[in-house]
Amino acid sequence: MAHSCAAVVPLFKNLNDEARAAIDALTHERQVEKGAVLISPDTAAHLLVVAHGKLKTYQLATNGKEQLLRVDGVGDYEGEAGLLNIANPNVYTETLTAATVCTISATDFQQLLLKQPQISLQLLTENARKMQALEKQAGYLGNDSINVRLTHYLLDLRTAAGQDTVTVPMAWTQLADYLGTTPETVSRTLKRLAEEKLIERSGKQVRILNAPVYNSSATP
């Protein structure tokens, strides 16, 4: 059976057709409904690849509150930490929409790394990118002012996009979780930035007109 995952995930982008065919032989593709928990402390270790739809990966705090870590789309993957026996038991991956996912078992993936060592290098690169994103998020959350958190997030999007107009890659409620605040506070802050002529917003598209400068001790 032909799968769509090996062709879309950056982890496998440098492989030839023969190597991708070998990966297809190891993958199990399935359709899942919105709200399905795909990775948790109770699931067996596996690599999970998104072929269609969106997932969210979050961490549960001691009080049970979700802290969003990232939103995954087509070509993204999760579960690599579990393959190396270093998974965080408080981290979960759940579908945000109906989705098509492919899974590769821990045993099969480890054998794949031995046969295709170039995947190991790509895995290190992609994991470094994830760590960089988590470090950025920690930087946002380390500031008491939501003005600063949201502004720095938008400026980082601008840097990544290389242009002043950016598209927020998640729903506003998810962005609020990601920044450790509420949707209402995000909405008020965006409105304030627009009133100050610092941004223009149309839906999830934001054009940065001028980079605001806030004192880190400013009131949220």
Sequence and secondary structure as in RCSB ss.txt:
>XXXX:A:sequence
MAHSCAAVVPLFKNLNDEARAAIDALTHERQVEKGAVLISPDTAAHLLVVAHGKLKTYQLATNGKEQLLRVDGVG
DYEGEAGLLNIANPNVYTETLTAATVCTISATDFQQLLLKQPQISLQLLTENARKMQALEKQAGYLGNDSINVRL
THYLLDLRTAAGQDTVTVPMAWTQLADYLGTTPETVSRTLKRLAEEKLIERSGKQVRILNAPVYNSSATP
>XXXX:A:secstr
   SHHHH GGGTT  HHHHHHHHHH EEEEE TT EEESTTS  EEEEEEES EEEEEE TTS EEEEEEE TT
 EE HHHHTT   TTEEEEESSSEEEEEEEHHHHHHHHHH HHHHHHHHHHHHHHHHHHHHHHHHHT S HHHHH
HHHHHHHHHHHTSSEEE SS HHHHHHHHTS HHHHHHHHHHHHHTTSEEEETTEEEE S     TTS  
